Amino acid sequence: MPEICVIGGNRYFGRHLIRRLQAAGARVTVVNRGSAPPPPGTDHVIADRDDEEALGRALGARTFDAVVDQVCYTPLQAAVARRVFAGRTARYVMTSTMEVYDPATFSSPGSSAAFSVPAPVPVPAPAPVPVPESVVDPVRWPVRWDLPWASSKDLSRLLGEATAYAEGKRQAEAVFARDAVFPFVSVRSAHVLGGGPRDFTGRLRHYVDRVTAGRPVSAHREPAPTSFVHHEEIAAFLHWTATRPGLTGPVNAASHGALTVTDLCEAIATATGSPAPSYRAVRDGEPASPFSFDRSYAMSNARAAGLGFAFTEVSDWLAGAVTETAAEIAAEIAVEAAVEVASAGTHGRRA
Ligand SMILES: NC(=O)c1ccc[n+]([C@@H]2O[C@H](COP(=O)([O-])OP(=O)(O)OC[C@H]3O[C@@H](n4cnc5c(N)ncnc54)[C@H](OP(=O)(O)O)[C@@H]3O)[C@@H](O)[C@H]2O)c1
């Protein structure tokens, strides 16, 4: 029976991953800080992955065929995991992100004095779109230990939130990939959609809320396409990578069919029977809605597809994801209306 460890696993698609691993006959150990009960049938190890000593102690003598690290955001966290899991696992999968390709988060000299001096992070040549994995090579990506990785607040203040996230993932991948102590895979996930209230990011909900209410969506004048993946599909993909011994290095995970923000809003209008969406064009440098981009870094999924993973088309599941979110909104509105009626009744009786 394969022994798989999932770090995280209690918020979004990490839960699906655990379910899939169990259904395939694996014994699953879940490592998190215990904010929610673990899925039934798992071995629950309660530890903060940032605390090296506590993590090692909590794991005890356990060893694994694979670890899937769902919550690694910095090279500091990667360095801890590298030390703790060396000799404990036959392979290591880190859930990374397509944001590693976002050209707006590559530093260049002068873009942030604190970040670019003395050793600027390289700015890759303009990437071909769809972007292949080779554009960001973790083996060669520099790790900047001088950045304040231990404080997400200080890091975001210094780099901005988007660069802190993207650079944290790039440098975490680099720590694992360089002088690897176990075979390592970084899964660069597209934007994950679906699951209604399970999608804690609220990004799809932002659009469903506005389109169904006839409110304008902030968008760039010429929005660029981006990549998406269904929440069950990314769980299936992580399962596939965790149990495929020959696969190492970075691998992109995205359903076929990149969409612009206007494509997304039109699909929402069609799925919900809403009028045609309206837009408010943002000015240069002004923030837009979460899936509006003025640059394209939609990903190529050719590597994984070539190795045999059968990706879906976004159009196979998008209407279903929208309907789940619309149902979530409708249920909340119904509860609010019921509370209002009940409270009007209470006031009426008092009057
Ligand atoms: N959503 C997207 O569109 C998207 C796109 C690309 C990549 N990703 C990546 O997907 C990953 C998240 O997936 P998910 O939301 O499904 O996560 P998940 O597997 O459900 O894990 C989240 C859980 O990890 C635990 N955790 C957080 N920090 C911890 C720590 N220091 N020590 C131990 N446990 C900790 C938390 O539980 P406790 O509070 O109990 O510890 C948290 O609820 C991230 O790596 C993100 O970068 C997401």
The ligand as an SDF file (V2000), in Angstrom:
LIG
                    3D

 48 52  0  0  0  0  0  0  0  0999 V2000
   -6.4560   28.4330   -5.8700 N   0  0  0  0  0  0  0  0  0  0  0  0
   -5.7700   28.6310   -7.0000 C   0  0  0  0  0  0  0  0  0  0  0  0
   -6.2780   29.1690   -7.9930 O   0  0  0  0  0  0  0  0  0  0  0  0
   -4.3130   28.1790   -7.0900 C   0  0  0  0  0  0  0  0  0  0  0  0
   -3.6420   28.3180   -8.3100 C   0  0  0  0  0  0  0  0  0  0  0  0
   -2.3180   27.9000   -8.3950 C   0  0  0  0  0  0  0  0  0  0  0  0
   -1.6870   27.3520   -7.2910 C   0  0  0  0  0  0  0  0  0  0  0  0
   -2.3620   27.2460   -6.1170 N   0  0  0  0  0  0  0  0  0  0  0  0
   -1.6580   26.6670   -4.9550 C   0  0  0  0  0  0  0  0  0  0  0  0
   -2.5000   25.7350   -4.3010 O   0  0  0  0  0  0  0  0  0  0  0  0
   -2.0370   25.5610   -2.9620 C   0  0  0  0  0  0  0  0  0  0  0  0
   -3.1930   25.5960   -2.0000 C   0  0  0  0  0  0  0  0  0  0  0  0
   -4.1160   24.5750   -2.2890 O   0  0  0  0  0  0  0  0  0  0  0  0
   -5.3780   24.3380   -1.3060 P   0  0  0  0  0  0  0  0  0  0  0  0
   -6.0350   25.6520   -1.0590 O   0  0  0  0  0  0  0  0  0  0  0  0
   -6.1460   23.2020   -1.8760 O   0  0  0  0  0  0  0  0  0  0  0  0
   -4.6390   23.9320    0.0540 O   0  0  0  0  0  0  0  0  0  0  0  0
   -4.9020   22.6890    1.0190 P   0  0  0  0  0  0  0  0  0  0  0  0
   -4.2380   21.4660    0.5410 O   0  0  0  0  0  0  0  0  0  0  0  0
   -6.3430   22.6100    1.3300 O   0  0  0  0  0  0  0  0  0  0  0  0
   -4.0700   23.1660    2.3160 O   0  0  0  0  0  0  0  0  0  0  0  0
   -4.4220   24.3410    3.0070 C   0  0  0  0  0  0  0  0  0  0  0  0
   -4.1730   24.0830    4.4690 C   0  0  0  0  0  0  0  0  0  0  0  0
   -2.7640   24.0310    4.7330 O   0  0  0  0  0  0  0  0  0  0  0  0
   -2.5840   24.2340    6.1260 C   0  0  0  0  0  0  0  0  0  0  0  0
   -1.3880   25.0300    6.3610 N   0  0  0  0  0  0  0  0  0  0  0  0
   -1.1650   26.3230    5.9820 C   0  0  0  0  0  0  0  0  0  0  0  0
   -0.0040   26.7620    6.4750 N   0  0  0  0  0  0  0  0  0  0  0  0
    0.5090   25.7180    7.2110 C   0  0  0  0  0  0  0  0  0  0  0  0
    1.6860   25.5720    7.9890 C   0  0  0  0  0  0  0  0  0  0  0  0
    2.5350   26.5870    8.1770 N   0  0  0  0  0  0  0  0  0  0  0  0
    1.9300   24.3740    8.5580 N   0  0  0  0  0  0  0  0  0  0  0  0
    1.0590   23.3400    8.4240 C   0  0  0  0  0  0  0  0  0  0  0  0
   -0.0880   23.4360    7.7110 N   0  0  0  0  0  0  0  0  0  0  0  0
   -0.3550   24.6160    7.1230 C   0  0  0  0  0  0  0  0  0  0  0  0
   -3.8050   25.0260    6.6170 C   0  0  0  0  0  0  0  0  0  0  0  0
   -4.5160   24.2460    7.5870 O   0  0  0  0  0  0  0  0  0  0  0  0
   -4.1920   24.5400    9.1550 P   0  0  0  0  0  0  0  0  0  0  0  0
   -4.6290   25.9420    9.3930 O   0  0  0  0  0  0  0  0  0  0  0  0
   -4.9770   23.4980    9.8900 O   0  0  0  0  0  0  0  0  0  0  0  0
   -2.7130   24.3720    9.3280 O   0  0  0  0  0  0  0  0  0  0  0  0
   -4.6410   25.2240    5.3510 C   0  0  0  0  0  0  0  0  0  0  0  0
   -6.0410   25.1810    5.5660 O   0  0  0  0  0  0  0  0  0  0  0  0
   -1.0470   26.7000   -2.7090 C   0  0  0  0  0  0  0  0  0  0  0  0
    0.2710   26.1850   -2.7950 O   0  0  0  0  0  0  0  0  0  0  0  0
   -1.2980   27.6660   -3.8670 C   0  0  0  0  0  0  0  0  0  0  0  0
   -0.1550   28.4200   -4.1810 O   0  0  0  0  0  0  0  0  0  0  0  0
   -3.6610   27.6370   -5.9770 C   0  0  0  0  0  0  0  0  0  0  0  0
  1  2  1  0
  2  3  2  0
  2  4  1  0
  4  5  1  0
  4 48  2  0
  5  6  2  0
  6  7  1  0
  7  8  2  0
  8  9  1  0
  8 48  1  0
  9 10  1  0
  9 46  1  0
 10 11  1  0
 11 12  1  0
 11 44  1  0
 12 13  1  0
 13 14  1  0
 14 15  2  0
 14 16  1  0
 14 17  1  0
 17 18  1  0
 18 19  2  0
 18 20  1  0
 18 21  1  0
 21 22  1  0
 22 23  1  0
 23 24  1  0
 23 42  1  0
 24 25  1  0
 25 26  1  0
 25 36  1  0
 26 27  1  0
 26 35  1  0
 27 28  2  0
 28 29  1  0
 29 30  1  0
 29 35  2  0
 30 31  1  0
 30 32  2  0
 32 33  1  0
 33 34  2  0
 34 35  1  0
 36 37  1  0
 36 42  1  0
 37 38  1  0
 38 39  2  0
 38 40  1  0
 38 41  1  0
 42 43  1  0
 44 45  1  0
 44 46  1  0
 46 47  1  0
M  CHG  2   8   1  16  -1
M  END
$$$$
